């Protein structure tokens, strides 16, 4: 069959035409004059930036290639208006090589980049807005077979994290990739260094090392990226030191808090959207810790899962010097308080969920404390934080229960639910002293309120607080005083003891004020009952105690005890006029006439316990 016959055949004719079209398209692609795109690129970038972007020259290096090298000169990208004046980026000369077919499919991924005279001025404002990204994620890694930088410099200003840097960048096939410079982190001077070998193969594993060095804060990272400059896929060993964990947070942006000086080390793996931190170890002040944590992005939310174990933990180590000074100042102004001002507002948590398990094997303190250990599991779900299970061990006994901080509704103050139980403890553990007053203690707390701190929550909480102490002893003289038995108080020796049958205290809480219901101290010698209130957050006491002996008294004083002050600093006084001559003569007259008020009987301790604790058992 001749060529004329083949062309006469319709099938072959259309095949030839299609092949000619394909060859023509390939020829167009391979020889496309990219200079034609210069005006449209300038217009597109000008529209995005809001200020005129200019490209002095743009052309292809070779006439025919499916992986062309585009040469640009005198590129100027101004800062967006919100970032100030000047330029975001300028390039003296640039050479960019890429695959045309990938670009046609919407994946512009350069394989070679060579830049001369690069200047970058990166800015992030106080609201977190940046001038180098549009907020999109998942753009993929650079697949570079070559990177060359000469005369490149960059500045970085971050108002949100209070940090800045002035950097020199260089890259070539001889010395590799280097970054050197100086900066400041929250006003503290640092030097910055980073190094990687020459980039010669986009598929090769790429070792790297980086260091931020300073007296106040520093960090080192040494590891391997799966591909050159592929920070999304890397394995590294990290160390950090700082005067305050908040300074480390200024680098890694993990939402950490102020502490005493810190030293940490960990093994880190970043695999796409997942970070895994293992073999975490270090110290915060005098507290040592180990642990692990992983984070991943699921449906736009950060999911945490991890555990932290303290061998020794001093709560003061979890506050900075500034924070401790503020706490001392507040204490000097308002006095000592039982309820801590621990901040629990979740408004700034953002899109973070997860589970963190915390254990402190030994609690230490610079001041006397009955706390010995703690453990708990923190679960965060859409601004609802649950601490459950939760346990604090005391020198004798323990506290267990659940704490919920719920701010999922976006309210300015979280709704806090406290459900705690005290078991197996005793009076010396709770109130201190030299053990002259003893007795086993059980407690129960059920409160609900709103506030940014536990102290604020107590100031408007509803619910109930109850304590019951049983089967103990106390000085017999004190027992007589509680019954206002002046005769036995004066004649009883200091070393004699009486039995403490039970002491029950219940607070019915409403709007931050607890009304005593009940308050009974029942001993083998006397019984005392109280009425009044405890008002939070001041923890102000307004209590009136009356009492009666259980046996006939030689001299019984008709009076009451007034308790004022605060829980931590109570003031105990006899009511006004109790020690007056007239009142004492009245007591003597009642004794002579046998006309004393009724004596006390043994209380029903089981019923008191149920009433105080708000339970039936």
C-alpha positions in Angstrom: 0.0 0.0 0.0 1.4 3.4 -1.0 1.6 6.5 1.2 -1.2 8.0 -1.0 -3.4 4.9 -0.3 -2.7 5.2 3.5 -3.7 8.8 3.5 -6.8 8.0 1.6 -7.8 5.6 4.3 -10.0 7.7 6.8 -8.7 6.0 9.9 -5.1 6.6 9.0 -5.9 10.2 8.0 -7.4 11.0 11.4 -4.6 9.3 13.1 -2.1 11.4 11.2 -4.0 14.6 12.0 -4.2 13.7 15.7 -0.5 13.0 15.8 0.3 16.2 14.1 -1.9 18.1 16.6 -0.1 16.4 19.5 3.3 17.1 18.0 2.3 20.7 17.5 1.1 21.0 21.1 4.3 19.4 22.4 6.3 21.9 20.2 4.3 24.8 21.7 4.8 23.5 25.2 8.5 22.9 24.7 9.1 26.3 23.1 6.5 28.4 24.9 7.7 32.0 25.3 7.3 32.6 29.0 8.0 36.2 28.6 4.4 36.5 27.5 3.3 35.6 31.0 5.1 38.5 32.6 2.3 41.1 32.4 -0.4 38.6 33.7 1.9 37.5 36.6 2.5 41.1 37.6 -1.3 41.8 37.5 -2.2 38.7 39.5 0.4 39.4 42.3 -0.5 43.1 42.3 -4.1 42.1 43.0 -3.1 39.8 45.8 -0.7 42.2 47.5 -2.7 45.3 46.9 0.5 47.2 45.7 2.3 47.0 42.3 4.5 44.0 41.8 7.1 44.4 39.0 9.3 42.0 37.1 12.1 43.8 35.1 12.8 40.8 32.8 11.4 37.3 32.3 12.6 34.9 29.6 13.5 31.2 29.1 17.1 30.1 28.9 16.8 27.5 26.1 14.6 27.5 23.0 13.3 23.9 23.3 12.8 21.9 26.6 10.1 20.3 28.7 12.1 21.3 31.8 12.9 24.8 30.9 14.9 27.3 33.0 13.2 30.6 33.4 15.4 33.7 34.1 14.0 36.7 35.9 15.6 40.0 36.8 14.8 42.9 39.0 11.8 41.4 40.8 10.1 43.6 43.3 7.2 42.5 45.6 6.2 45.3 48.0 4.8 44.8 51.5 1.1 44.6 51.9 -0.3 47.9 53.3 -0.8 46.4 56.8 2.9 45.4 57.1 4.3 48.8 56.5 6.4 50.3 53.8 9.3 48.8 51.7 9.4 45.5 50.0 8.5 42.0 51.1 10.9 40.5 48.5 13.4 41.6 45.9 15.5 39.5 43.5 18.4 40.7 41.5 18.6 37.7 39.3 16.8 34.4 39.5 16.9 31.1 37.6 14.0 28.6 38.1 13.8 25.2 36.5 10.6 23.2 36.5 8.6 20.4 34.7 6.2 21.9 32.3 3.7 19.0 32.4 3.5 19.2 36.2 2.8 22.9 35.9 0.0 22.3 33.4 -1.6 19.9 35.9 -1.5 22.7 38.6 1.6 21.5 40.5 4.3 24.1 40.0 7.3 22.5 41.8 10.7 23.8 40.9 13.5 21.3 40.7 16.3 23.9 40.6 16.4 27.4 42.1 19.3 29.9 41.8 18.9 33.4 43.3 21.3 36.3 43.5 20.6 39.4 45.5 17.6 38.0 47.3 16.1 40.3 50.1 13.3 39.2 52.3 11.4 41.1 55.0 9.0 38.8 56.7 6.4 40.2 59.1 3.8 38.8 61.5 1.6 41.3 63.3 0.1 41.0 66.8 -3.0 39.2 65.5 -1.0 36.5 63.8 -1.3 37.8 60.3 1.7 37.0 58.1 2.9 38.6 54.9 4.3 35.4 53.4 1.3 33.0 53.4 -2.4 33.3 52.5 -3.3 30.8 55.3 -3.6 27.7 53.0 -2.1 24.4 54.0 -0.8 21.3 52.4 1.2 22.8 49.5 3.6 20.0 49.4 7.4 19.9 49.8 10.0 21.4 47.5 11.5 18.7 45.2 14.8 20.4 44.6 17.8 18.9 42.9 19.7 22.1 43.2 19.6 25.3 45.3 21.9 28.2 44.9 21.8 31.4 46.9 24.3 34.2 46.8 24.1 37.6 48.6 20.8 36.6 50.2 19.5 38.3 53.4 16.3 38.1 55.4 14.8 40.0 58.2 12.0 38.7 60.4 9.7 40.7 62.8 7.0 39.0 64.9 4.9 41.2 67.0 2.7 38.3 68.2 5.6 36.4 69.8 7.9 39.3 70.4 10.9 38.0 68.4 13.1 39.2 65.5 15.9 38.0 63.4 18.5 39.3 60.9 19.8 36.5 58.7 22.3 35.8 55.9 21.4 32.8 53.7 23.8 31.0 51.3 23.7 27.8 49.3 25.9 26.2 46.7 27.2 22.8 45.6 30.4 23.2 47.6 29.5 24.5 51.0 25.8 23.4 51.2 23.0 25.4 52.8 23.9 27.8 55.6 21.9 30.3 57.7 23.6 32.6 60.1 22.4 35.7 62.0 21.3 37.3 65.2 18.0 38.0 66.8 16.0 38.6 69.9 13.4 36.5 71.7 11.3 38.6 74.1 14.1 41.1 74.3 16.8 38.5 74.9 19.7 38.4 72.4 20.4 35.2 70.5 22.6 34.0 67.7 21.1 31.7 65.0 22.9 29.1 62.9 21.6 26.3 60.6 23.4 24.0 58.2 22.6 21.3 55.6 24.8 19.6 52.9 24.6 20.6 49.2 21.3 19.8 47.6 22.0 17.5 44.6 19.1 15.0 44.6 15.4 15.8 45.5 14.8 12.2 46.6 17.8 11.9 48.9 17.6 12.0 52.7 19.0 15.3 54.0 20.8 15.7 57.3 20.6 19.1 59.0 21.5 20.9 62.2 20.2 24.2 63.7 20.9 26.2 66.8 19.5 29.2 68.6 22.0 30.2 71.3 21.6 32.7 74.1 22.0 33.1 77.8 18.3 33.4 78.5 17.0 30.9 76.0 18.5 28.4 73.5 17.6 25.4 71.4 19.4 22.8 69.3 18.0 20.6 66.6 19.9 17.9 64.8 18.4 15.3 62.5 17.5 14.1 59.0 14.7 15.3 56.6 13.2 12.8 54.2 14.1 15.1 51.4 16.0 18.4 51.1 14.2 21.3 53.0 11.2 18.9 53.7 10.5 20.1 57.3 7.2 18.2 57.1 9.0 14.9 57.2 11.9 14.7 59.5 13.4 13.0 62.5 15.5 15.0 65.0 17.0 15.2 68.5 16.1 18.5 70.2 17.4 20.2 73.4 16.2 23.4 74.9 17.1 25.6 77.9 15.6 28.8 79.1 15.1 31.1 82.2 11.4 30.5 81.8 9.4 27.9 79.8 7.5 30.8 78.3 10.7 31.7 76.4 10.8 28.2 74.9 7.2 28.7 73.9 8.1 31.9 72.0 10.1 29.6 69.7 7.8 26.5 69.4 4.4 28.1 70.0 2.8 25.3 72.0 0.9 27.4 74.5 3.3 26.8 77.4 3.3 28.8 80.6 5.8 30.7 82.7 8.0 28.6 85.0 11.4 28.4 86.8 14.5 27.8 84.7 14.1 24.8 82.4 16.3 22.2 80.6 14.6 19.7 78.2 15.6 17.1 75.6 13.5 15.0 73.4 13.4 12.9 70.2 11.0 14.4 67.6 9.4 13.0 64.5 7.3 15.1 62.1 5.4 13.0 59.6 3.1 15.2 57.5 0.4 16.4 59.9 1.6 14.4 62.9 4.3 15.3 65.5 5.6 12.6 67.8 7.8 13.5 70.8 9.3 10.6 72.7 12.0 10.3 75.4 11.1 13.7 76.7 13.2 14.4 79.8 14.5 17.3 81.8 14.0 19.6 84.7 11.9 22.7 85.6 13.5 24.3 88.6 14.0 21.5 91.1 11.3 19.4 89.5 12.3 16.6 87.2 10.1 15.1 84.4 9.9 12.5 81.7 7.2 11.9 79.1 5.9 11.7 75.6 3.3 13.4 73.4 2.0 13.2 69.9 0.0 15.7 67.9 -1.9 15.3 64.7 -4.3 17.4 62.6 -7.8 15.9 62.2 -10.6 17.9 60.5 -8.7 21.1 61.1 -8.2 20.5 64.9 -5.0 19.6 66.7 -5.3 16.3 68.6 -2.9 15.6 71.6 -2.1 12.4 73.3 0.6 12.1 75.8 1.9 11.6 79.4 4.1 13.5 81.8 5.6 12.0 84.9 7.4 14.1 87.6 9.7 12.2 89.9 9.6 15.3 92.2 7.3 18.2 91.7 7.3 21.6 93.5 4.3 23.6 92.4 6.3 26.8 92.8 8.5 25.6 89.9 5.5 25.9 87.6 5.4 29.6 88.1 7.9 32.2 86.9 9.7 34.6 89.3 7.3 37.3 88.1 4.3 35.1 88.8 5.5 34.2 92.3 6.1 37.9 93.0 2.6 38.7 92.0 1.2 36.0 94.2 3.2 37.3 97.2 1.9 40.8 96.5 -1.7 39.6 96.4 -1.2 37.6 99.6 0.2 40.7 101.3 -2.9 42.6 100.2 -5.7 40.1 100.9 -4.0 37.7 103.3 -3.5 34.0 103.1 -6.3 32.0 101.3 -7.2 28.3 101.2 -8.6 28.3 97.6 -5.8 28.9 95.1 -6.0 31.5 92.3 -5.1 28.9 89.6 -6.2 30.2 86.2 -8.6 27.9 84.4 -10.1 30.0 81.5 -10.1 28.1 78.2 -11.0 31.0 75.9 -7.7 31.0 74.1 -7.3 27.2 73.8 -8.5 27.3 70.1 -8.7 24.2 68.0 -7.0 21.8 70.4 -8.3 18.6 71.8 -6.6 15.6 73.4 -5.7 13.5 76.4 -2.7 14.1 78.7 -1.9 11.8 81.7 0.0 13.5 84.6 1.7 11.8 87.5 3.8 13.4 90.3 5.4 10.6 92.4 6.5 13.0 95.1 5.3 16.5 95.9 7.8 18.8 97.6 7.3 22.3 99.0 9.4 25.0 100.7 6.6 25.4 103.3 5.0 22.6 105.4 2.5 20.6 103.3 0.5 17.4 103.7 0.4 16.7 100.0 2.6 13.9 98.9 1.7 12.8 95.4 -0.9 13.3 92.6 -2.1 11.7 89.4 -4.8 12.5 86.9 -6.0 12.4 83.3 -6.7 15.6 81.5 -9.2 15.3 78.6 -9.8 18.4 76.4 -12.7 18.3 73.9 -13.9 21.6 72.2 -13.0 23.8 75.2 -14.4 21.3 77.7 -11.6 20.1 80.0 -12.2 17.1 82.3 -9.8 16.0 85.0 -10.9 12.5 85.6 -9.7 10.3 87.3 -8.0 12.6 89.8 -6.1 11.8 93.0 -4.0 13.6 95.5 -2.3 11.6 98.2 -1.8 13.1 101.6 0.6 12.1 104.4 -2.5 10.3 105.6 -5.5 9.7 103.3 -6.3 10.9 99.8 -8.6 13.1 97.8 -10.2 11.7 94.7 -12.8 12.9 92.2 -13.5 14.8 89.1 -13.1 18.4 87.9 -14.8 19.8 84.8 -14.0 23.2 83.2 -16.6 23.8 80.5 -16.3 26.7 78.1 -17.6 25.0 74.9 -20.4 27.5 74.6 -18.0 30.4 74.1 -19.0 32.2 77.3 -16.3 34.6 78.7 -16.1 32.5 81.9 -16.1 28.7 82.1 -18.6 26.7 84.1 -16.7 24.7 86.6 -17.9 21.5 88.4 -16.0 20.2 91.3 -16.8 16.7 92.8 -14.1 15.7 95.3 -14.0 13.2 98.2 -11.6 13.0 101.1 -11.1 9.6 102.7 -8.7 8.0 105.2 -7.3 11.2 106.6 -7.1 12.7 110.1 -7.1 16.0 111.8 -3.3 16.4 112.2 -2.9 15.9 108.5 -5.5 18.6 107.6 -4.9 21.3 110.3 -1.4 20.5 111.5 -0.5 20.9 115.1 1.4 18.6 117.4 -1.2 15.9 117.4 -3.0 17.0 120.6 -6.2 16.9 118.6 -6.9 13.7 116.7 -9.7 12.0 114.8 -10.3 10.3 111.5 -11.7 12.6 108.8 -14.0 12.1 105.8 -15.0 15.0 103.5 -17.1 15.7 100.5 -17.2 18.7 98.1 -19.8 19.3 95.4 -19.7 22.8 93.8 -20.7 24.4 90.5 -19.8 28.0 89.6 -18.3 30.2 87.0 -14.9 32.0 87.0 -11.5 32.3 85.4 -9.8 31.0 88.6 -10.8 28.5 91.3 -11.0 31.4 93.7 -13.4 33.2 91.4 -15.5 30.0 91.1 -15.7 29.7 94.9 -16.9 33.3 95.0 -20.2 32.4 93.2 -20.5 28.7 93.6 -23.6 26.7 94.6 -23.5 23.3 96.2 -22.2 21.8 99.4 -19.0 21.2 101.4 -18.9 18.8 104.3 -16.4 17.4 106.8 -16.8 14.8 109.6 -14.1 13.9 112.2 -14.7 11.0 114.5 -13.2 8.8 117.2 -10.4 11.1 118.4 -9.0 12.9 121.4 -8.4 16.5 122.4 -7.1 18.2 125.6 -9.8 17.9 128.3 -9.3 21.5 129.2 -10.3 22.5 125.6 -13.3 20.2 125.7 -14.5 21.9 128.9 -14.0 25.3 127.3 -16.2 24.3 124.3 -18.9 23.5 126.9 -18.3 26.8 128.7 -17.6 24.8 131.8 -15.5 27.3 133.7 -15.1 25.1 136.8 -13.6 22.2 135.0 -11.5 24.5 132.7 -9.8 25.9 135.8 -9.3 22.6 137.6 -8.3 20.3 134.8 -4.6 19.6 134.2 -3.0 20.5 130.9 -2.0 16.9 130.1 -5.4 15.3 130.6 -7.4 14.2 127.5 -11.0 13.9 126.6 -12.6 11.9 123.8 -13.7 13.5 120.5 -16.8 11.6 119.6 -17.5 13.6 116.4 -17.1 17.0 114.8 -19.4 17.8 111.9 -19.2 20.8 109.6 -21.5 21.3 106.6 -21.7 24.4 104.4 -24.7 24.8 102.2 -23.3 27.0 99.4 -25.3 29.5 97.5 -23.8 32.4 95.4 -20.4 31.9 97.1 -21.7 32.1 100.7 -21.8 29.0 102.8 -24.3 28.7 105.6 -23.3 26.3 108.5 -25.6 23.3 108.4 -24.6 21.7 110.7 -21.7 22.7 112.9 -21.4 20.4 115.9 -18.4 19.4 118.1 -19.3 16.6 120.4 -16.8 15.4 123.0 -17.0 13.2 126.1 -17.1 16.3 128.3 -19.3 18.8 126.3 -21.0 19.7 123.1 -20.7 22.9 121.1 -22.9 24.1 118.2 -22.2 26.8 115.7 -24.3 29.1 113.5 -23.1 31.5 110.9 -21.6 31.8 107.4 -18.3 31.5 105.5 -18.2 34.0 102.6 -16.0 33.3 99.5 -13.8 34.4 97.8 -12.7 36.4 100.9 -13.1 33.2 103.0 -14.5 35.5 105.7 -15.8 33.8 108.9 -18.9 35.0 110.8 -19.7 32.2 113.3 -21.2 32.1 116.7 -20.5 29.1 118.9 -22.5 28.1 122.0 -22.0 25.0 124.2 -23.0 23.0 127.2 -21.2 20.5 129.4 -22.5 16.9 129.7 -22.0 16.7 133.5 -23.1 19.0 136.3 -20.7 22.1 136.4 -19.5 23.9 139.4 -19.3 27.1 137.4 -20.9 27.4 133.9 -20.3 30.6 132.0 -23.3 31.9 130.1 -21.5 33.1 126.9 -20.7 32.4 123.3 -17.5 32.3 121.2 -17.3 34.6 118.2 -15.2 33.3 115.3 -14.2 36.0 112.7 -11.2 36.6 110.4 -10.6 34.1 107.6 -10.2 30.3 107.2 -6.4 30.6 107.2 -6.3 33.3 109.8 -9.3 32.9 112.2 -9.9 35.2 115.1 -11.5 33.6 118.2 -13.0 35.7 121.0 -15.6 35.5 123.7 -18.6 37.5 123.0 -18.5 41.0 124.4 -19.1 41.2 128.1 -18.6 37.4 128.7 -15.8 38.1 131.1 -17.5 40.9 132.9 -17.9 40.8 136.7 -21.7 40.8 136.3 -21.7 37.8 134.0 -19.4 35.8 136.3 -21.5 36.7 139.3 -24.6 35.5 137.3 -22.8 32.2 136.6 -22.0 31.8 140.3 -25.6 32.5 141.3 -26.9 29.9 138.9 -24.5 27.4 140.3 -25.5 28.1 143.9 -29.2 28.0 143.1 -28.9 24.9 140.9 -30.6 26.9 138.1 -28.2 26.1 135.3 -29.3 25.6 131.6 -29.8 22.0 130.5 -26.8 19.8 130.0 -25.8 18.3 126.6 -26.3 14.7 125.6 -24.3 12.6 123.2 -25.0 13.5 119.6 -26.1 11.0 116.9 -22.8 11.0 115.0 -24.1 8.9 112.1 -26.9 11.3 111.5 -24.6 14.3 111.7 -22.2 12.7 109.2 -25.0 12.1 106.7 -26.2 15.7 107.2 -22.8 17.3 106.9 -21.7 15.3 103.9 -25.0 15.6 102.1 -25.4 11.9 101.8 -27.4 9.1 103.4 -24.5 7.1 104.6 
